Amino acid sequence: MPIELLNELPTWLLLGVGLGTVASAAVGAVFYFGDRLFPPIDRSGQQGYVDGNLRRHAEIRSYLSAIDERFVENADLDGFAAAFYLPDRDVAITFDPRVFFGLESAPTYVVLCEDEMPVATLGRRLPFEVEEPEREAGRSRRTADRAVTNAFQELGLDAGASQDEVRSAYRSLAKEAHPDRGGTEAEFKQLQDAYTTAKEYTD
């Protein structure tokens, strides 16, 4: 029966479907083998795809090892997955604002690392003294100062604003930036990152 139906179809239709199938398979093969033969080059010049999260995980892993802190990766804390957990200090490190705010009432001290936060500034956010490597100290301080200034600017405040002013500004801006109110996920995350940073640098 199917063969009879095929015989009734016009030749140009069968030819078009056949050529389309062959062309699709050829394009798929080019991408498949091209990705394996010529992997993309990341910013550091090394071959192979390096996802931003993987890079940041590697940087923080190296940093925690350098300051001799024991850590567990992808730890489950009250139903939230923290990227890093320091069991000796009860400190969690995350890149996800949802984890940060979700664990806000937990006894664990949670540190939020923003997208472009240099790993060398992590020591300033940890709730214990960290001896920074000499070569990074000056650059870390300048970068952290710039990040703090940017955070207050994002909230429309001066760097000397109080914690109440920071909280009030965040709540006001969150009403507009929240995805449910017409904002985007990226805008809301940027606002959350700014709030987290500014809150750490208020009295």
C-alpha positions in Angstrom: 0.0 0.0 0.0 2.7 2.6 0.9 4.6 1.8 -2.3 1.4 2.5 -4.3 1.0 5.9 -2.6 4.6 6.8 -3.4 4.1 5.9 -7.1 1.2 8.4 -7.2 3.2 11.3 -5.8 4.8 13.6 -8.3 8.5 13.0 -9.1 9.5 16.6 -8.2 8.1 16.2 -4.7 9.9 12.9 -4.1 13.1 14.4 -5.5 12.8 17.5 -3.3 12.2 15.5 -0.1 15.1 13.2 -0.9 17.5 16.1 -1.6 16.3 17.9 1.5 17.0 14.9 3.7 20.5 14.4 2.2 21.3 18.1 2.6 20.2 18.1 6.3 22.3 15.0 7.0 25.3 16.7 5.3 24.9 19.9 7.3 24.5 17.9 10.6 27.6 15.9 9.8 29.6 19.0 9.1 28.7 20.5 12.5 29.2 17.2 14.3 32.7 16.4 12.9 33.7 20.1 12.7 33.2 20.5 16.5 35.3 17.5 17.2 38.1 18.3 14.7 38.3 22.0 15.3 37.1 22.7 18.9 36.5 26.4 19.7 39.2 28.4 21.4 38.3 30.1 24.7 39.6 33.5 25.9 42.6 32.1 27.6 43.8 30.6 24.2 43.3 27.0 25.3 41.4 24.7 23.0 38.1 23.2 24.1 34.8 24.8 25.3 35.1 26.3 28.7 31.8 27.4 30.1 31.8 30.6 32.3 30.5 28.7 35.3 33.2 26.0 34.9 35.9 28.7 34.7 34.6 30.4 37.8 34.4 27.1 39.6 38.0 26.3 38.7 39.1 29.8 39.9 37.4 29.5 43.2 38.6 25.9 43.6 42.2 27.1 43.1 41.7 30.1 45.4 40.3 28.0 48.3 43.2 25.5 47.9 45.6 28.4 47.9 44.3 29.7 51.2 44.2 26.2 52.6 40.5 25.9 53.2 38.8 22.6 53.1 35.7 22.6 50.8 32.9 20.5 49.3 31.5 21.2 45.9 27.8 21.2 45.0 26.7 20.8 48.6 23.0 20.3 49.4 22.0 22.9 52.1 18.4 22.9 53.1 17.4 21.9 49.6 19.6 24.4 47.9 22.7 23.4 46.0 25.7 25.6 47.0 28.6 25.7 44.6 31.1 25.4 47.4 30.7 24.7 51.1 33.4 25.2 53.8 32.4 22.7 56.5 35.0 23.9 59.0 33.6 27.4 58.8 29.9 26.7 57.9 30.2 29.0 54.9 28.6 28.5 51.6 29.6 30.1 48.3 27.1 30.4 45.4 26.8 32.1 42.0 23.0 31.9 42.2 21.0 34.7 43.9 18.1 32.3 44.5 20.4 30.1 46.6 21.7 33.2 48.4 18.3 34.6 49.3 16.9 31.1 49.9 19.5 30.5 52.6 19.3 34.0 54.1 17.5 32.7 57.2 19.8 29.6 57.6 22.6 29.6 60.2 25.1 29.1 57.3 26.9 32.2 56.2 26.3 32.6 52.4 28.6 34.5 50.0 27.2 35.5 46.6 29.8 35.8 43.8 28.5 38.0 41.0 29.1 37.2 37.3 32.3 39.2 36.8 33.6 39.3 40.4 37.3 38.6 40.4 38.0 35.6 42.6 40.7 37.5 44.5 38.0 39.7 46.1 36.3 36.6 47.6 38.5 36.9 50.7 37.0 40.3 51.6 33.5 38.7 51.7 34.4 35.6 53.8 33.5 36.0 57.5 37.0 35.1 58.6 40.5 36.6 58.1 42.2 35.6 54.8 45.8 36.4 54.0 45.7 37.5 50.4 48.6 36.7 48.1 50.9 39.7 47.8 50.7 40.0 44.0 46.9 40.2 44.0 46.3 42.5 47.0 46.5 45.9 45.2 44.6 44.8 42.2 41.9 43.1 44.3 41.3 46.2 46.4 40.9 48.4 43.4 38.6 46.0 41.7 36.5 45.5 44.8 36.2 49.3 45.3 35.0 49.7 41.8 32.5 46.9 42.3 31.1 48.5 45.4 30.8 51.9 43.7 29.0 50.4 40.8 26.6 48.5 43.2 25.5 51.7 44.9 25.1 53.5 41.6 22.9 50.6 40.4 20.7 51.3 43.4 20.8 55.1 42.7 22.6 55.8 46.0 25.9 57.3 47.1 28.5 55.0 48.6 27.8 56.2 52.1 24.2 55.2 52.1 22.8 53.4 55.2 21.5 49.8 55.2 17.9 51.0 55.5 18.4 53.2 52.4 20.0 50.3 50.5 17.1 48.1 51.4 14.5 50.7 50.5 16.1 51.4 47.2 16.3 47.7 46.3 12.6 47.1 47.2 11.6 50.1 45.1 13.6 49.1 42.1 12.7 45.4 42.4 9.1 46.3 41.7 10.1 47.5 38.2 12.9 45.0 37.5 11.1 41.8 38.5 10.2 39.6 35.5 6.6 39.4 36.8 6.4 43.2 36.6 7.8 43.6 33.1 11.6 43.4 33.8 13.9 40.7 32.6 15.7 37.9 34.4 19.1 39.6 33.6 18.0 43.0 35.0 16.6 41.5 38.1 19.7 39.4 38.7 21.9 42.5 38.2 19.8 44.4 40.8 20.0 41.5 43.2 23.8 41.4 42.8 24.1 45.1 43.4 21.9 44.9 46.5 24.0 42.0 47.9 27.3 43.9 47.4 26.0 47.3 48.7 24.5 45.6 51.8 27.9 44.2 52.7 29.4 47.7 52.7 26.9 49.5 54.9 27.1 50.1 58.6 
